[in-house]
Amino acid sequence: MDEDFCPIPQLEKHGEFLEKVVELMFKNVVFTTKQDKVLLWQNPDQLQEQFDFSLKQNGETHEELINLLKNTIKFSVKTGHPYFINQLFSGLDPYGLAAQWLTDSLNASAYTYEVAPVFTLMEKQIIKEVCRMIGPNWKDGLFCPGGSFANGLAMNLARYHRYSKVKENGMFRLPHLIIFASEECHYSIFKFAAFLGIGEENVCRIMTDDIGRIICSDLELKIEQTIKEGNIPILVIATLGTTVRGAFDPINEIADICTKYEMWLHIDAAWGGGLIFSQKHRAKLNGIERADSMVINPHKLLAVPQQCSLLLVKDSDILYKCYSRGAEYLFQKDKHYDISYDLGDKYLQCGRKCDVFKFWFMWKAKGSSGFASHIDALMDIAEYFEKQVNQRSEFLLVSQRQYMNVCFWYIPRYLRGKSNITENFAQLQKVAPQIRALMIQHGSVMLGYQPLKIFPNFFRFVSQNSALNKTDVDFILDHIQEIGDAIFK
């Protein structure tokens, strides 16, 4: 060993560095207040000038690295802020954060029991318990890197279930397959239809009603048309909690149709599936036990840190049959323990973060009743938001609320009182983007907007942050009105 080399001072330096990092995060990320900005907006060219993105031959000093961390925090969006209501995730749970720090420190990969013994048993326990909550015949599941990926895996399972030879032979000998999904379904359905070789044009869009639910008569009509054309209707994808309107498709009616035509039923409940913990609102999920597969994203409604997504299935064997490969350098048959605990072979991934721990640790900390209280409080806030929109002449609902999503327009003075808002499409299309741009530039509120079907751009309120209260709702609506009244005189 080099006589000049001494590991202790180096370890001490790293310890001091990490202590400063933790202090920095506590002060500037974990314990932010409503008085702090949601973000400090910079255009891309401005940010390029103010942040050192360069990579060099030699490393930086610890002081320079701390400054880089400070700037990273400074110019990043504070998604734990109560006024970050832009996506279907928000908040910063202390138990989830602690668990994420631990898994990142251990740096395990959850493919075999020998590498991740604790996390392996946690996965089995979580999947068993969530399956029990769905229905008595549900048997297995996976942790996935997001709901989009989970939807894609489920689509592949549906095809494998009907044509198991596709695993070896590919699509070459298969008939023309058609997938059915809501016209308001998640865009991942189309991406994975293309990825799987089924094709985007073979996703048949089903009409939705005035609050965004699948119209089952249109679904059955289009299935019949598919059969008459000589094609194979293979899969229906229902949604519980659509991205924009938070709509809940009629699962029992759809399940009846799937049974009649011998089709796989997949439920994308990435957004709405967390309601399974709430006795008060669980009825919105009625019929889920009749599906074949289902996605739930704990990182959405339950506020588990990004990312944490579950794909659950009824068939106890299909995941292994569809995805296993038996790589001999990982899944040896002659190990010194029960190899049924090596879960990795049923996954499409190899290396995989231990996302289970965040969910498990939060569940241990809060209990099922804690998740239920969180959900019920958020639903009360959404109800209050909708009530305030209805009571104020400056705002108008797009459609009746079903869930956390409250979709609404700010109505400029010159459009108030108009009988048919869509007749002023071009004018109203500009309103939400302009108001939002000012809120973003001020760093005050981050609130999403979008058009949908015949509707011009409108705001979408959603929150998973337990810190948001009725006073905050009043502030957000007052803030939108103040900016809108100033812009649209």
C-alpha positions in Angstrom: 0.0 0.0 0.0 1.2 3.5 -0.8 2.6 5.0 2.5 1.0 8.4 1.6 -2.5 6.8 1.2 -4.7 7.1 4.3 -8.4 6.3 3.9 -9.6 7.8 7.2 -9.1 11.5 6.3 -10.9 10.8 3.0 -13.8 9.2 4.8 -14.0 12.2 7.1 -14.1 14.5 4.2 -16.9 12.5 2.6 -18.8 12.5 5.9 -18.5 16.3 6.2 -19.7 16.7 2.6 -22.7 14.5 3.1 -23.6 16.3 6.3 -23.6 19.6 4.4 -25.8 18.0 1.7 -28.4 16.7 4.1 -28.5 20.1 5.9 -28.9 21.8 2.5 -31.8 19.5 1.6 -33.5 19.9 4.9 -33.4 23.7 4.7 -34.2 24.2 1.0 -36.3 21.2 -0.1 -37.8 19.1 2.7 -39.0 21.9 4.9 -40.2 24.5 2.4 -43.2 26.7 3.3 -46.1 28.2 1.4 -44.2 31.5 1.4 -41.5 29.9 -0.7 -41.8 29.9 -4.5 -42.9 26.8 -6.3 -40.2 27.5 -8.9 -37.8 30.2 -10.2 -38.6 30.1 -13.9 -35.8 30.5 -16.4 -36.1 30.0 -20.2 -33.7 27.4 -21.5 -31.2 29.9 -22.8 -31.2 31.8 -19.5 -30.7 28.6 -17.6 -27.8 27.6 -19.8 -26.1 30.8 -18.9 -26.7 30.7 -15.2 -26.0 27.0 -14.5 -22.7 25.2 -15.1 -23.7 22.2 -17.2 -20.1 21.6 -18.5 -18.2 18.4 -17.9 -14.4 18.6 -17.4 -11.3 16.5 -17.3 -10.7 17.1 -13.6 -13.2 17.0 -10.8 -14.6 19.9 -8.8 -14.0 20.8 -5.1 -16.5 20.0 -2.5 -17.3 23.7 -2.2 -18.0 23.9 -5.9 -20.1 20.7 -5.7 -22.2 22.2 -2.8 -22.8 25.3 -5.0 -23.9 23.1 -7.8 -26.4 21.4 -5.5 -27.7 24.8 -4.3 -28.2 25.9 -7.9 -29.9 22.6 -8.8 -32.4 23.2 -6.0 -32.7 26.9 -6.9 -33.8 26.3 -10.4 -35.8 23.1 -9.9 -39.6 22.8 -9.3 -40.5 22.2 -5.7 -43.0 19.4 -6.2 -43.5 19.1 -2.5 -45.0 22.6 -2.4 -48.8 22.7 -1.8 -49.2 25.0 -4.8 -47.6 22.4 -7.2 -50.9 21.1 -8.6 -49.6 20.5 -12.1 -49.4 16.7 -12.3 -50.9 13.5 -10.8 -48.2 13.5 -8.1 -47.2 16.0 -5.5 -46.2 16.3 -1.8 -43.2 15.0 0.1 -43.9 12.3 2.6 -41.3 12.1 5.4 -41.5 8.3 5.7 -41.4 7.7 2.0 -38.4 10.1 1.8 -36.6 8.3 4.6 -37.2 4.9 2.9 -35.9 6.3 -0.4 -32.7 7.5 1.2 -32.1 4.1 2.7 -32.7 2.1 -0.6 -30.4 4.5 -2.4 -27.8 4.1 0.2 -28.0 0.3 0.1 -28.1 0.4 -3.7 -29.6 -3.0 -4.0 -31.1 -4.6 -7.1 -34.3 -6.6 -6.6 -33.8 -9.6 -8.8 -32.7 -12.4 -6.5 -33.3 -13.1 -2.8 -29.5 -13.4 -2.1 -28.9 -9.8 -3.3 -32.1 -8.2 -1.8 -33.5 -10.6 0.9 -35.5 -8.0 2.9 -36.9 -6.2 -0.1 -37.8 -9.6 -1.8 -40.0 -10.6 1.2 -41.5 -7.1 1.3 -42.5 -7.4 -2.4 -44.2 -10.7 -1.8 -46.1 -9.3 1.2 -47.2 -6.1 -0.6 -48.3 -7.9 -3.7 -50.1 -10.5 -1.7 -51.9 -7.8 0.4 -52.9 -5.6 -2.6 -54.2 -8.7 -4.5 -56.3 -9.6 -1.5 -57.8 -6.1 -1.5 -58.7 -6.4 -5.2 -60.4 -9.8 -4.9 -60.0 -13.4 -3.7 -58.8 -14.8 -7.1 -55.9 -12.3 -7.6 -52.5 -14.0 -7.2 -49.5 -12.1 -8.4 -47.9 -8.8 -9.5 -44.9 -6.7 -10.4 -43.4 -3.4 -9.4 -42.9 -1.3 -12.6 -41.1 1.9 -13.6 -44.3 3.8 -14.0 -47.9 3.2 -15.1 -47.1 3.5 -18.8 -44.7 0.6 -18.6 -47.2 -1.4 -16.5 -49.9 -0.8 -19.2 -47.5 -2.0 -21.9 -46.7 -5.2 -19.9 -50.4 -5.9 -19.4 -51.1 -5.4 -23.2 -48.4 -8.0 -23.9 -49.9 -10.4 -21.3 -53.3 -10.1 -23.1 -51.7 -11.1 -26.4 -49.7 -13.9 -24.8 -52.8 -15.2 -23.0 -54.6 -15.6 -26.4 -51.6 -16.6 -28.5 -48.8 -18.0 -26.3 -46.6 -18.9 -29.3 -46.0 -15.2 -29.9 -43.2 -15.4 -27.3 -41.2 -17.7 -29.6 -42.6 -16.9 -33.1 -43.4 -13.2 -32.9 -46.3 -11.6 -34.7 -45.8 -13.2 -38.1 -48.4 -15.9 -37.9 -51.0 -13.9 -35.8 -54.3 -12.6 -37.2 -55.1 -8.9 -37.2 -55.5 -7.9 -33.5 -57.6 -5.0 -32.3 -57.4 -3.3 -28.9 -60.3 -1.2 -27.5 -59.8 1.8 -25.2 -61.6 5.0 -24.2 -61.0 8.1 -26.4 -59.8 9.7 -23.1 -57.4 6.8 -22.3 -53.7 7.4 -21.4 -51.4 7.9 -24.4 -49.2 5.0 -23.3 -51.8 2.7 -24.8 -50.9 3.9 -28.3 -47.2 4.0 -27.6 -47.1 0.4 -26.5 -49.5 -0.7 -29.3 -46.8 0.6 -31.7 -43.9 -0.9 -29.5 -45.6 -4.4 -29.5 -46.1 -4.4 -33.2 -49.8 -4.2 -33.0 -49.9 -0.7 -34.3 -51.5 2.6 -33.2 -54.2 2.3 -35.9 -55.4 -0.9 -34.3 -56.3 0.8 -31.0 -60.1 1.4 -31.5 -61.2 4.5 -29.6 -64.5 4.2 -27.8 -66.7 7.2 -27.4 -67.2 8.7 -23.9 -70.2 10.4 -22.3 -70.5 13.9 -21.0 -68.4 13.2 -17.9 -65.7 11.1 -19.7 -66.8 7.5 -19.2 -66.8 4.8 -21.8 -70.2 4.3 -23.6 -70.6 0.6 -23.5 -73.1 0.4 -26.4 -70.4 2.0 -28.6 -67.8 -0.5 -27.3 -70.0 -3.5 -28.2 -70.9 -2.1 -31.6 -67.2 -1.6 -32.5 -66.4 -5.1 -31.3 -69.1 -6.5 -33.5 -67.8 -4.5 -36.4 -64.2 -5.8 -35.8 -65.5 -9.4 -35.9 -67.5 -8.8 -39.1 -64.3 -7.5 -40.7 -62.5 -10.7 -39.9 -60.3 -9.2 -37.2 -59.7 -10.4 -33.6 -60.9 -8.2 -30.6 -58.3 -9.2 -28.0 -58.3 -6.6 -25.2 -60.4 -3.9 -23.6 -58.6 -1.3 -21.5 -60.8 0.5 -19.0 -59.7 3.4 -16.9 -60.4 4.3 -13.3 -59.4 7.9 -13.0 -58.7 9.3 -16.5 -55.8 11.7 -16.6 -57.7 14.8 -17.5 -61.2 14.5 -16.1 -60.7 11.7 -13.5 -63.5 9.6 -15.1 -64.3 6.1 -13.9 -65.4 3.7 -16.6 -68.3 1.3 -15.8 -66.3 -1.8 -15.0 -69.1 -4.3 -14.5 -70.7 -3.5 -17.8 -67.4 -3.7 -19.6 -66.6 -7.0 -17.8 -69.8 -8.4 -19.1 -68.8 -7.5 -22.6 -65.4 -9.0 -22.2 -66.8 -12.2 -20.9 -69.2 -12.4 -23.8 -66.5 -12.0 -26.4 -63.8 -13.8 -24.5 -61.5 -10.8 -24.3 -58.9 -9.8 -21.7 -59.9 -6.9 -19.5 -57.1 -4.6 -18.2 -57.8 -1.7 -15.9 -55.6 1.3 -15.9 -56.2 2.5 -12.3 -52.8 4.2 -12.0 -54.6 7.4 -10.8 -57.8 6.0 -9.2 -56.6 2.7 -7.8 -55.4 4.2 -4.5 -59.1 4.5 -3.5 -58.9 0.8 -2.6 -57.8 2.0 0.8 -60.8 4.3 1.4 -64.0 2.7 2.8 -65.8 5.9 2.0 -64.9 6.0 -1.7 -64.0 2.3 -2.5 -67.3 1.9 -4.3 -65.9 3.8 -7.3 -63.8 0.7 -7.9 -66.7 -1.8 -7.9 -66.0 -4.6 -10.4 -62.2 -4.5 -10.4 -62.1 -8.1 -9.2 -63.6 -9.2 -12.6 -60.6 -7.9 -14.6 -57.5 -9.9 -15.6 -54.9 -7.2 -14.9 -54.8 -3.8 -13.2 -52.3 -1.0 -12.7 -52.1 1.0 -9.4 -49.6 3.8 -8.9 -48.9 4.4 -5.2 -46.8 7.4 -6.2 -49.9 9.2 -7.3 -52.9 9.3 -4.9 -51.0 7.8 -2.0 -48.0 10.2 -2.4 -45.3 7.6 -2.3 -42.1 9.2 -3.7 -41.5 8.7 -7.4 -41.6 6.1 -8.7 -43.8 3.4 -7.4 -46.1 1.5 -9.7 -47.8 -1.9 -9.4 -49.2 -4.3 -12.1 -51.4 -6.9 -10.5 -52.7 -10.0 -12.3 -55.3 -12.7 -11.6 -53.4 -15.6 -13.2 -50.7 -16.9 -10.8 -48.5 -18.3 -13.6 -48.8 -15.9 -16.5 -46.0 -13.5 -15.5 -43.4 -16.3 -15.4 -44.7 -18.0 -18.5 -44.7 -14.8 -20.5 -41.5 -13.1 -19.3 -39.1 -15.8 -17.8 -35.9 -16.6 -19.5 -34.0 -18.5 -16.8 -30.6 -16.8 -17.2 -28.2 -19.3 -15.6 -25.8 -16.6 -14.2 -28.7 -15.2 -12.0 -31.3 -17.9 -11.6 -29.3 -21.1 -10.9 -31.3 -24.2 -10.1 -28.9 -25.5 -7.4 -28.7 -22.6 -5.0 -28.6 -23.2 -1.3 -32.0 -21.7 -0.7 -35.6 -21.9 -2.1 -35.2 -20.4 -5.5 -38.9 -19.5 -5.7 -37.9 -16.4 -3.8 -35.8 -15.2 -6.8 -38.5 -13.0 -8.2 -36.5 -11.4 -11.0 -37.3 -13.9 -13.8 -40.9 -12.9 -14.0 -39.8 -9.3 -14.7 -39.0 -7.8 -18.0 -36.3 -5.8 -16.3 -33.1 -7.2 -14.9 -31.5 -4.5 -12.7 -34.3 -2.9 -10.7 -34.6 -0.4 -7.8 -36.3 -1.5 -4.7 -39.4 0.7 -5.1 -41.3 -1.6 -2.7 -39.6 -0.2 0.4 -41.1 3.3 0.1 -44.6 2.0 -0.1 -44.1 -0.7 2.6 -42.5 1.8 5.0 -45.3 4.4 4.6 -47.9 1.7 5.0 -46.2 0.6 8.3 -46.0 4.2 9.5 -49.6 5.2 8.6 -51.5 2.0 8.5 -54.3 1.4 6.0 -56.4 3.8 8.0 -53.8 6.5 7.5 -53.9 6.2 3.8 -57.7 6.3 4.0 -57.7 9.5 6.0 -55.3 11.0 3.5 -57.6 10.1 0.6 -60.8 11.2 2.3 -59.3 14.6 3.2 -58.1 15.1 -0.4 -61.6 14.2 -1.7 -63.1 16.8 0.6 -60.7 19.5 -0.7 -61.7 18.6 -4.3 -65.3 18.8 -3.4 -64.7 22.2 -1.9 -62.8 23.4 -5.0 -65.7 22.3 -7.2 -68.2 24.1 -4.9 -66.2 27.3 -5.1 -66.0 27.2 -8.9 -69.7 26.8 -9.1 -70.3 29.7 -6.7 -68.1 32.2 -8.6 -69.3 33.8 -11.8 -65.7 34.1 -13.0 -65.4 30.4 -13.4 -67.2 27.6 -15.1 -67.0 23.8 -14.8 -66.1 21.8 -17.9 -67.9 18.7 -16.6 -69.1 17.4 -13.3 -66.4 16.2 -11.0 -66.1 12.5 -10.3 -62.8 12.4 -8.4 -59.9 14.7 -7.5 -59.9 16.3 -10.9 -61.7 19.6 -11.1 -61.7 20.9 -14.7 -62.8 24.5 -15.1 -62.4 27.7 -17.2 -61.7 31.2 -16.0 -64.2 33.3 -18.0 -63.1 36.7 -19.0 -65.6 39.5 -18.4 -66.5 39.8 -22.1 -67.5 36.1 -22.2 -69.5 35.9 -19.0 -73.1 35.0 -19.4 -72.6 33.5 -22.9 -75.0 30.5 -23.3 -72.6 28.2 -25.2 -69.0 28.5 -24.2 -67.7 26.4 -27.1 -68.9 28.9 -29.6 -66.1 31.2 -28.3 -63.5 28.4 -28.8 -60.8 30.6 -30.3 -61.0 33.3 -27.6 -61.2 30.9 -24.7 -58.4 28.8 -26.1 -55.9 31.6 -25.2 -57.0 32.3 -21.7 -55.6 29.4 -19.6 -52.1 29.4 -21.3 -51.7 33.2 -20.7 -52.8 33.1 -17.0 -50.7 30.0 -16.4 -47.6 31.6 -18.0 -47.8 34.5 -15.5 -48.2 32.2 -12.5 -45.2 30.2 -13.7 -43.1 33.4 -14.2 -44.1 34.6 -10.7 -43.4 31.2 -9.2 -46.7 31.4 -7.3 -48.7 28.4 -8.5 -48.1 25.6 -11.0 -51.4 24.4 -12.4 -52.0 22.3 -15.5 -54.2 23.0 -18.5 -55.2 21.3 -21.7 -57.9 21.1 -24.4 -60.1 18.0 -24.6 -62.4 16.9 -27.5 -64.6 19.9 -28.4 -63.5 21.9 -25.3 -61.0 24.8 -25.6 -58.1 25.0 -23.1 -59.2 24.7 -19.4 -57.5 24.4 -16.1 -57.3 21.0 -14.2 -57.0 21.1 -10.4 -55.6 17.9 -8.8 -53.8 17.4 -5.5 -52.2 14.6 -3.6 -50.7 16.9 -1.0 -52.2 16.7 2.5 -50.9 20.1 3.3 -53.4 21.8 1.0 -56.4 23.2 2.7 -59.5 25.3 2.0 -57.7 28.6 2.5 -55.2 27.5 -0.2 -58.1 26.7 -2.6 -59.5 30.2 -2.0 -56.0 31.7 -2.7 -55.5 29.7 -5.9 -58.9 30.8 -7.3 -58.4 34.4 -6.2 -55.0 34.4 -7.8 -56.3 33.1 -11.1 -59.1 35.6 -11.1 -56.7 38.5 -10.2 -54.4 37.7 -13.1 -57.3 37.0 -15.5 -59.0 40.3 -14.7 -55.8 42.2 -15.2 -55.0 40.5 -18.6 -58.5 40.3 -20.1 -60.0 43.7 -19.4 
